[in-house]
Amino acid sequence: MVLYMPTKVYQEKRCVENHSRELAALGTKALIVTGKHSSRVNGSLEDVKNALDREGVSWTVFDEVEENPSVETVKKAASLGTSAGADFVIGIGGGSPMDAAKAAALLLANPEQDADFLYQKPRAGSGIKPAVPVAEVPTTAGTGSEVTPYAILTKSSLPQIVLTTVPGADVHHAFPYLGQRTKQSISHHIFPTLALVDLSYLQTASRDGCVYTAVDTLAHLIESHLNANTTDYSRFYSEMGLRTWAKVKDRLLRYEIGEEERRLLMNACTLGGMAISHTGTSLPHGLSYPVTCEMGLPHGKAVGIFLPGFLRGYGDREEVMRVLSLLEFGSEQGFSEYIRALLGEVSIPDELWERDVNGLLENPRKLKNYPFQLDHDRLWAMR
């Protein structure tokens, strides 16, 4: 078994302020990567700037990260950082800014490389330098990107299929698919050096934002537990995360979310990130990417609609019941009804669903994290 978790995590109120010295110790000038609005509204951007100012470290802000960030956006961020002389990166926000920060850190370290090299498998002796240090300040409780090595970007055309591998293990993470836009993890592993996790930043999240990111966490916990690459170590994370998620599920449905619920969601999120760092995700994430890009559904909602079918079709019924028990559901039907009540009904056009299913089945490597045989009818039934 392999356990590798190099990110130093602090989770507490006023986290950025309390650990400003460690943040500033990462370099001499920071490139702050974030989106346009939320980090300003919840105060996280101001906290980071104040912490760096207090420690005498200069910074420049790139605030153009969109939902499902593109390779072009990352390239633009890295160009700004290079021009400013940045030697470390701070990502602030949800999964999109945090993933963009990792990829930008790699481009900052290799300014002579074209952005295409993000999807080229690293080779010994290639001269590729490791990414500059990255710190992450999550403001949502969903992706767990603050503790994973993955950076999932959107490409405007289908690339050569390249799957991500966890250090020391044959573990794949992302699933490309047919279409004009593709979400795919870059081929380089970039664990953040530091994660500063402050549940206070969740206070300004909308109902939909909170729910969808929480369901993304749930997917990470389920998919890492029911996975070809799961180990006793990874299940320490996933089982603790599932128990934690269960404590907030009823209040999430009623949307009675206070400080204690935010704490539980953030804990579950980070645990989910630790789990998928060792296993990768599985079918619900792979199936969700076309739905996100082609139907415009938020990622958490898109992945969540496939969770009931994933449990229903999974080959090890004992482990499915274990997951349901950890989540305090008495049956698969109860879980399905809960997800439907939480997310609402989503109708996927037959043509898109057919392409989605075929896109996964056409290459066996896309199914590597799923430990049982799949055919068209079995996968189609997961809808």
C-alpha positions, 0 to 999 in steps of 0.5 A: 500500500502507498500513503503519500500526503505532503501537504501541510494543512491548517484548519481553523478560524483566522487561518491565513492570519495565524500562519502568515509567516509560513505562507510568506516563507514560500517565496519572495513574490506571490501570484494570487490566482482567483476569480472575479467576485467570491474571494472579495465578497467572503474576505479571503483575498483581503486576508491573503493580501494583508498577510503578505503585506504584514510579512513584507512579501509583494504580490500580484493578483490574477482574478480572471479564473472562470468556472471550469478553467481553460488552458488559455486562462492558466497560460494567461495567469502564468504569463502575468506571474512571469512578468511580475517575477512571481516565485510562488502561487496562492490559489483562492476559491473553489476547485477552479482557482485552486486547480488553475493555481497548480497549473500556473505554478508549473508554467511559471517554473517552465516559462520556455514551455508551451501550454501543451506540455501540461498534458505531456507525461513527465519523463526523466531527463526531459529538463522539466522543472517542478512547479513553484510552491503552491498554497491553497486557500479553499472557500468552498467545501467541495473539490478537496483540491487543497490536498490533491495533486490534480489540476483539471482544466478545460480544453477547447478540442479533444486532446490525445488521451492522457490519464493521471497517475498518483505518485508511486501507484498506478492510479488514474484520475480523469476521463476525457470524452467526445466533444468540442470541450474536454475536462481533463487533469493535467499529466503532472502531479502538483501537491500544494505545499500549504493549505489554509482552511478557514470555514468562515469563508463558507458563510457567503455561499449560496444555497446552490453553491453549498449543496452542489459542492457538498455533493461533489465531496460526497462523490469523492468519498463514495468513488474513492471507497468503491474503487479498484485502487482503494486500500485500508489507508485510503479508506481511513479517509473515505470512511471518516468522511462518509461518517462526517457527511452523514452528520450534516445530510439532513440539515443540508436537505433543509438548508439549515447550515450554520457554523457547525455544519460548515465545519463538518462540510469542510472536514468532509471535503478535505478528507475526500480530497485525501482519499481521491489523492490515492485512488482517483475518482470513478464512473460518476466523475467520468460521466459528469464531464460531458453533462457539465460542459454540454448542458451547463450543469454545475460540476457537483450537480452533474456528478451527483445525479450519477451516484444512485446508479453507480451504487445500484450497479456496483458489483460488490453489494457488501461494500455498497451497503457499507457505504450506505450504512456509513451515510446512515441510509437504510437502502439504495432507494432511500439514498436515491430519493434523498439525492433527487430531493436535494438536486432535483430531476435532471433529464439527459438527452439520449444522444448525449447519454449515448455519446457519454457511455460510448466515450467511456467504453471505447478505451479500457483505460478510462474504466481502470478505477472500476473493478468490475466488467462493464458493457453498454447495457450495464453502463446505460442502466446507471442513468 
